[in-house]
Amino acid sequence: MHQHTDLSESDLEWLHLLVSEWQLLSDLSFADLVLWVPTSDGTRYVSVAQMRPNTGPTSYQDDMVGHMVPRGRRPMLDTALDEGRIVREGDPEWREEVPVRVESIPVRREGRVLGVIARNTNLLTVRTPSRLELTYLQSASDLAQMIAAGAFPYPAEQTDMDVSPRVGDGLIRLDADGVVQYASPNALSAYHRLGLASDLVGHHLGDTTAELAPARGPVDEGLAKLASGWAPRQTEVEGAGGVIQLRAIPLKPRGTRIGSLVLLRDVTELRRRERELMTKDATIREIHHRVKNNLQTVAALLRLQARRMDDDRARSALEEAVRRVGSIAIVHETLSQNLDERVEFDDIADRVLAMVAELSPGGRVVGRRVGHFGILTAETATPLSMVLTELLQNALEHGFRPGESGAVEIGAVRSRVPGRDISPRDGRGPSQERLLITVTDDGRGLPEEFDPQRAGNLGLQIVRTLVVGELGGTFDMRRAESGGTQVLLDIPAGATKQKQ
């Protein structure tokens, strides 16, 4: 639009707001809408937006956006733009043996006409209109006049059209006093679900809605006013049997409010499913919280038992078990605070570092983390936290002699590499995100002829089992450039390896 017109940013914003709302006009009119804007030199029109109705057949099979027509070829566009009025005269146009009635609606903002909406109605299926269709068409006429006067859309009340009620969901037409003149079958069904036992026509919608609101809490004082259509607002009303979503649109075709449109949708089942999911999420978080508490209790019992042991090897084994249980508890504690089964692993890695650093008397060996792990699933985070616990514990116990100073560093880098599966089309598999982890110390280094894949101590056995078997990754150890030891892990950053 910028390259063809000289409209200001505020004018363009107004047109964007109009386009976000005009599905309503299209559905009420049973017609296609095309927004034409004059080009910068004033010699042509360019179509910048198009909308097809959900309530009737289209008049345009092709996409019209980007089309240009010279000024003078469509006189109705010229008249609407120059005179600022709705133009309806003229015979129907024939498009592919289909008669189409064309109307032009000027789009006004602050006294200036920015463009013209061409409303195109397919007349092939025209029949004697029902009460519903007559209400739709009258409401469409009122909205068109408001657009031509610059009174619609309402800029202060933008709505998310993806979740807002639409014409087909349910429509109620009110008079200036808020009394129902017409209620579509879907609208009436929605109110019956709220608990209404009678018809809506002839009743004051605001008072009726307030009476159906739940009695277990104070009724919103603005509910009756909103449901009466006095202001452009949106809300939800919950009754004994259901939940409906309401959107009120005041109608002011000649500057004075003559009534309102109320669009509504029955969202009872949607809210019920949302509550079930919320209950499920709350249950899962509570389970993680209880698991964390139980693991901390187990760790406390093991720690108490370790203090009673006279054998140093037995005490050391129990203390290792305490740290392993603690690393799992950290993951469950983090999961208990989240809304899904994913965690920000940087915090877990830092807490594991702090927990294992307690092994270093006097804090002579310091730990630090560089890089970011990012978001990981629970099934990845739990075994990975145990792996880091074992590697850090191994580095502190075997990399440094009693009283020595040094450092242990955890590094994490995410990278995207080609997948391992071969694609028949181009010989390459889909790329997959990998997590490259290093645990480096500046201690004594590895003994000669050390084989990390066959070393028999329990900690390394646990690491190999978890990295290869659970995480579907690779594990290696080598002498670091600093003279110490470096452990390298390469694991998928997404889901864990599928069990066979």
N, C-alpha and C positions, 0 to 999 in steps of 0.2 A: 504493500500500500504506500510505503514511503516513497518508492521510486516513481510512482505515477501521480501522486497528489501533493498538494502543499498544505495539507491539514496540520494543525498544531498537535502537540502531544495530548493535550486535554481533549481535543476533538476526537482523536483516535481512541482515547480511553473511553469516551462516550459510545463510540461505535462498537468497541469490544464489549462493553456492558450490554448494549442492545442485542448484539449477536448471542450473548450468553443467555438472554431471556427470550429470544423470539421463537423458540420452539412452541411456546404457549400460543403466540399469534398464529403460527402455522397450523397447529392442531385445531384451534377454534375456528379457523377459516376453511379447513379442509383443503388447503392450498399450499403450493410451493412459494417460497420467498427467495428473491434474489436482491442483494443490496448493490446498487449501482452508485458509484462516486465519480464526479467529474474529474478529469485529469487536470494537471497544473495549467495547461494552456487553454482549457475550457472548450476544446474542440471535440472531445470524445468522452465517453463514459467507460469505466472499467468495473467489472463485477468483482467484488472483493469477498463475498460470502454467499452461501446458499443453504437453504433448509427445506427438507421435504417433510410432509405431514405424516404423522402416525395414524391419522384418522381417515385417510382417503387416498385415492390413487395419485401418483405423481404426474406432473405435466412436463417434466424434464427427465428424460432418461440419461442424458449426458451431464457431465460436470460443467457448470457454467463459470466457475471461478477462474478469473484471468481473462475472460473474453472481453473484447472491446467493441464498441459500436460508435460510429460518428454521431455527433449531435445533429439532430434533424431526421434521423432514420426512425426514431421512436418518439413521435410527437408527445405522447403521454408523459414520458420522462421529462421532456423539456418543460411542459406545462407545470408539472408538479414541482420541478426545481425552481422555475422562474416565478411562479405565482404562489408557491408555498401552500398548495391545497391538494386535497385528495381528488384524483381524477378517475372517474369510473365510466365515462362515456366511451362509445366505440363498439363496433361489432366484434364478436369472438374471433380469435385467430385460429387457424387450422394448422395443427402440427402433426404430421404423420397420420392424417385422417382422424385426428382427435380435436374436437372444438375446445378452445381454452379461453376463458374470460380473463382479461388482463386489467389490473388496476394499479395505480401508482400512488404511493404514500410518501410524502416528504418526511425526511428525518430532520427534526429541528432541535437545535441546542442554543439556548440563550439568544433567541431571536434570529438565528442564522440557519439556513437549510444546508446541511452537510452532504446530503445524498438523497437517494430515492429508493424505497423498497418496491419492487415489482411483485405484486401478488397475482399468482397464476393458478386459476382453478380449473381442473379437468371437469368438463361438463358432460362427459360421456355417460356417467353413472348418476346424473341428476334425477332425483325422484321427489315426490311430495315430502317435504321435510317434516320430521317428527318434532315433538316438543323439545327433545334434547338438542336436535340440530338447530332449531330456531334460537334456543338459548345460546348455543355455541356461536352462531353467526352474529347475534346481537352483541354478545360480549366481545367478539373480534372487532366489530365496528367501533365499539367504545374504545378499545385499546388502540386501534388505528388512529382515531382522532386524538388520543393522548400523545401518540408518537409524533403526529403532525404538529401538535402544539408544544412539543418539548417537555411534556409532563410524564413521560414514561420512556425508559425504566426509572425506578427509584434508585438513585446512586448511593444513598446512605444504607440501603438494605440489600446488599448483594447476597445471593444465595448460591449454594453449591447445587447446581442443576443435576448432578449425578445422584443426589440423595433426596432432592426436593420432590414433592408430589407433582405428578403431571396430569394433564387433562383427563386422560383415560382412566386414571386411578380413582377419580371421584371429583365431582364439581358441584358446588352449591352457589346459586345466585341469590344475593340479598338485595333488599331495597334500602333506601337511605336510612331507615330506622333499624336495620339489622334483622328484619323479618325475612324468612325464607320464601322466595318466590318460586324456586325450582331446585330440586335435588336429584342428581343422577342416580340410577339404580345402585352403582357401586358406592356412592356417598351414603345412601340410605342404609345399605348393608353394613357399612362401617359403623354408623351410629347405632344400629340394632345390636352390634357386637358390644358396644359400650354399655348397653342396657336400655336403650330407648325402645319403648313398646308401641309407639304410635308413629304416624307420619311426621315428616319435618315441615312440610309446606304450611305456612301460616303461623309457625312458631318462631319466637325470637331465638336465633341461634346462640347468642351469647349466654342468655339465661339457661337455655336447655343444656348447653355444654357444661356450664358451671354446676348444674344440678347433677350431671353424670360423673363429675370429677370425684375422686375417692374421698370418703369421709374420714379416713384415718389421719389426715393432716390438714392444716389450714389451706383453703382454696386460694390460689393466686388471685389477688384482687384484679390483676390485669387480664385474667383469662376471659371473663365475660366481654370485656372491651375488645380484646383481640379477635375472639370468635365472631364479634359483631362486625368486623371488617373496618374498623375506624382507622387503622394504620397498617402499613405494609410490614407484617411481622410473620414469624414462623415459630411454631411450638409443637409440643406433643401433649396429648391428653390421655390419661390412663383411667379407665373405668373398671367396673367389676369384672368385665369379661374380655377386655382387650385394650389395645393401645392404638391411637390414630395420630397421624402427623398432619398438622394443619398449616396452611399458608394463606394468609389474607392479602388480597390485592384491591385496594380502594379504586373505584372507577370514577374518574373526573373528566369525562370527554369534553366538557365545555367550561372547565375550571371549577365547577362546583360538584361536590360528591353526590352522585345519584344512586349509589349502591356499592356493592363489593362482589368480587369473586372470591370464593374460598375453595382452594384445591386441597384435597385430603387423600390420605392413603392409609390403609389398614396395615400397620407394621407389627401386629401382635406376634406373629410367628417369628419375625426377624428379631424382635426384642427377646423373645423366649429363648431363641438359640444363642443370642449374645449372653444372656444371663447364665445359660448352661455352660458356655465357654468360660465365663468369668468364674463360675463355681468350680469348674474343672481346674482352671489355672490356680485358683486359691487352694484347692485341695493338693495339687502337685507341689506348690510352694510350701504348704504345711508339712507334706511328707518329707521334703528336703530338709526343712527345719528340724523335724523330729529325728531324721537320720543323723544330721549333724550333732544333735544333742546326745544321741546314743553313742556315736563314735567318740565324742569327747568323754563320755562316761567310761567307755572301754579304755581309752587312752589313760584316763586318770587311774583306773584300776591297775593297768599294766605298770604305770609309773610307781604306784604304791608298792606293787609286788617287787619291782626292781630294787627299791630302797631296802627291802628286806633280804635281798640275795647277798650271800657271802662270796659266791663265786663271781669273779670279775667278768668272765666270758658270758655267764648267764645274765648278769646285770646289763652288759653291753648289748646282748641280743634283745632283751626286753626294751631297752631304750631305743634301739633301731625300730622295733615294732611300734613303739609310741609315735615316732616320727612318721612312719608309713600310714598309720591310722590318721594322724593329724593332717597329712597332706590331702587325704580323701575328704576329711571333714571340712577343710577350707573350701573345696569345690562345692560341696553341698550347701555350705553357708552362703556362698555367692549365688547359687541357683535359687535359694529360698528368697532372695531379694529381687529376682528378675521376673519378667512377665512371660518369658519363653525359656526353652531349654538351651539357651546360649549364654555364654559368659564372656566378659572382657578379660582375657587371660593375663594381661600385664599385671593386674593387681594380684592375681593368684601367684604368679611367678615371684613377685616382690615379697609376698608373705611366706612363701616357701623358703626363699633366701634368708629371711629374718629368722625363721624357725630353725633352719639347719645351722645358721651362724652361731647359735647358742653352743654348738660343739666346740667352738674356738675359745679357749680360756682367755679372759681378758680382752677379747676382741682383736687379737693380733692378726687374724686373717679376716680381711674385709670382703664383702660380696657386693656386686653391682650388676645392673642389667643395662644392656644397650640394645637399641632397636625395639620393635613392637611385634608382639604376637597377634594382636587384633582379636576379633571375635571368633570364638571356637564353640563347637557344639559340646554338649555335656558328655557325650560318648567319647569325644576326643580329649576334653579337658581333664577328666578323671585319671585315665592312664598316664597322660602326659605329666600331670602333677606328681604322680608317683615316680616316674622316670627321673624328673628333675631332682626330687628328693634323694633318690639313690645316687645319682651322679654327683651331687653336691656333697653328700655325706662321704662318698668314696674319695672325692678330691681332698676333703679336710682330713680324713683319717690316714690316707696313704700318700698324699702329696707333700705333707709338712710334718716335720718332727716336732715333738713337744717344745713349746716356747718359740718356734720359728714364726716370722711374720710373712705375709704375702697377700695375694688377692685371688679371688675366683670371680670370673665374669661369665654371665649368661648373655649370649647374643641371639637375636631373632630377626630373620628377614623373610618376608613373603615374596614369592616370585611366581610368574606364570610361565610354564614350560609346555611344549607340545605333549599331547597325550600319548599313551603307549599303544592304544588301539589303532589299527590301520584302517583308514577310510578308503573304500573302494573307489571313491571319486578322484581324490588327489593324492592318495598315498600317505596322508597325514591324519593323525587322530585329533580330536578336539583338545584345545589347550586346557590345562588344569592348574589350579593354584596350589603351590607347594609351600611348606614352611620349613625353612632351613635354620636349624638351631645349633649353636655351639656352646659348650661349657669348657672354659679354658682356665687353667691355673698356672701359676709361675713357681710351682713346687719342684720336687725332685725329679719328676718325669717318670717314664715307663721303664721297667727293667728290661734288660736285653732279652731278645727273643720272646717278648710278650705278645701273645695272640689274643686280641680282644674278643674274637668270635668263639674262643674255646676256654677262656679263663673261667675257673670254676667257682669263684666266690659267689655267695647268694645274691649280693646286690647286682652284679653284672648279669647273672642269670635272669633276674627279674627284669632288668632293662631290655635284654635281648627279647625276652618273651613278649613284653608289652609293645616294644617298638615294631617288631616284625609281625607278631601274631595279632595284636589288637589294633595297632595304628596303621598297619600296611606300609611301613617305611623301612628305612635302612639305618644301620648303626655302625660306627667305626670309631676307633681311637688311634691317636698318633702323637708323636712328640711335637710340642708347640715350638714356635720360633723363639719364644722366650726361654726355652729349656724345660718348661713344665709339660703338662699334658693337655691335649685338646680332644674333646669328644664331639663328633659330628653326627647330627640326626637330620634325616630328610624324610618328612612325612607329609601326607596330603593335608591341606588346610581345611578341607571340607569334612565329609562324612568319613567314618572309619571303614576299614576293610570289611567287606561282606563276609560273614561266616558261611562256610561251606556245609 
